[in-house]
Amino acid sequence: MLRYTIPLIIFTALVLFFAVGLQRDPRQVPSPFIDKPAPELGVSQLRTPSKEIYRSDLLGKPALINVWASWCVACRAEHEVLMRLARETRLPIIGLNYKDERGAALQWLANLGDPYAAIAVDTDGQVGIEWGVYGVPESFLLDPEGVIRYKQIGPLTWKVVEDKLLPLIRSFETQGG
């Protein structure tokens, strides 16, 4: 009897863990980077490869880091949200072009528009690893001190902008940031 009871208990526990896991939104994966200083960039820029972009370039005002690639279908879906955000706010959007070809990325921007104040190039994915990127698209909201305050896994929507990003940005302003 005991030899059947223990496997049954283990099986039941596994079913419960899976059932709870299936109820969770995969975009709500907690990030260990929230409330920590953003990692360094230190890579060349897409438009001007001879120039590099660093974390220190992002200090002094809130910034949105958007990880994208020209081969990413979901990035195309979120692109209009980024264009609108660039038009309607003063929030600088810094692109992190992830594992992409420079020519393809530049062509993509020429075709769809360019919402980015600057674009860092992460050809080999190393910067993405340091930032804890799971895949593209992902976005990180930094406060004026360069601390990550929010991470969006998956495409940004205007609802996320209104419900999450804009209230956080307003809170930075009331804190003197």
N, C-alpha and C positions, 0 to 999 in steps of 0.2 A: 504494500500500500504506500509506504514512504517513498519508494522509488518512482512512483507516478506523481506524488504530491509535489515534490521539489521541482521537477520540470514544469508542472502545471503552474506553479507560483511564478517561476521565472518567465514562462511564456506570457502569463497575464500581465506581469510588470512591463515586459517589452511592448505588448499591445497598448498599454496605457501611455507609455512614453511616446510611441509613434502617433497615437491619437492626439495627444497634446501638441506634438510637433507639427502635425498637419493643420492645426488650427491657427498657427502663427503666420504672420505676414513676412515673407522672406526679405522684404525691403526694410523691415524693422530690426535688422541684426544690430545689436548694440556694438558700438565701436569703442575700443580702448583708447582712441585718440581724442574723444570728446573731453573738453576742458584741459587739454594739454597743448603745449606749443606745437605749431605745425612743423613737420620735418623740413629739412632743407630741400631746395630745388637744385640749384647749381648746374643747370643744363642750358644748352643753346636755345635761342628763340627760333620759332618757325619762320617768321618773315625776314629776320636778320640773323642768319646762323653764326655770324662772327660775334654776336652779342649774347651774353648769358643773362639768365634771370635767377635771382636769389630770393630766399625767404625774406631777407631784409628789405627787398623792394616792395613787399606787401604791407609793411608796417605803417601805422599812422591813420588808417581808415579801414572800415570793414571791406572785405573782398570775398568774392565767390570763386573758388577753384573748381573748374568743370573739367572732368576727365572724359575725353571723347576720341573718336577715330572715324575716319571717312568710311571704313568698312562696316561700321556699326549701324544697324537698322534702327535700333531704339534711339540712337543719337540724333538721327534725322527726325524722329518723332518729337524730340524735346527741343529741337533747334528753334522753332518759332517762339517757344517760351523764352529762350535765351535772348532772341532778337527783341522781343517785347520788353523784357527786363532791362536790356541795355537802353532802349528808347525811353522808358518811363521812369527810370531811377538813375541815381548817380552812383550806384554800386558797380565798382569795377569788376568785370568778369575776366578771370585769368584762365586761359585754356591750358590743359595738359594733354597734348596730342600723344596718344598712347599706342605704341607698337604699330606705327603707321608709316607710310612712305610720304616724304615731304611733298612731292609733286601731287600726289592724290589728295593730300590734306589741303594744299593751296587751291586746287581745282574745286574741291568741295565747298570751300569758303567763297570762292568766286561765284559759284552757282547759287548758293543758298543765302549768302550774306555773312558778314563777319561781326559778331557781337563782342569780340574779345579785345580788351585793352592790351593784352600781351598773350603770347602762346609759347609755353615751354614744350620742348620736344623730348619725349621719353621713348626713344627708339627701341631699347632693349627691355623695357618694363621695370628697370631697377628703381626709378623714382616711385612708380606705382606701388611696388613692394614696400618701400619705406613709408608710404602714406596709407598702407593697409587697403589698397584697392582690390576689390573682389572681381570687378569687371567693368565694362563701360556700358552706359554712362554712369558716373558717380559725381557728386558735387559735395564740396566742403565749404561751409560758411566760416570765415575767420573774423574775429573781432579786431579792433584797431591795434591790439598788441600782438596779433599773429597767433592767437589761441583758437583752436578749432571749437566752435560752439554748436555746430550741427553737421550731420552727414546724411546725404540722400543717396541711397542705393537705388539705381534705376533712374528712369527719366524724370526730370522735374516737370511738374504740372503747374498751371497757374494757381490751382488750389493750394499746393504746397508753398508756392511763393507767398500767397496771401495769408495762409494759416501759420506758417512756420518762419519763413525768412524775414518778411517785413516786420513782424512783431519783434524778432530778435534784433534786427537792425535798429528799430526805434529804441529798444532797451539800451543799446550801446550809446545812442545819442543822449539819453537821459542820465547815463552814468558818466557823461563827460567825455565819451570816446569819439 
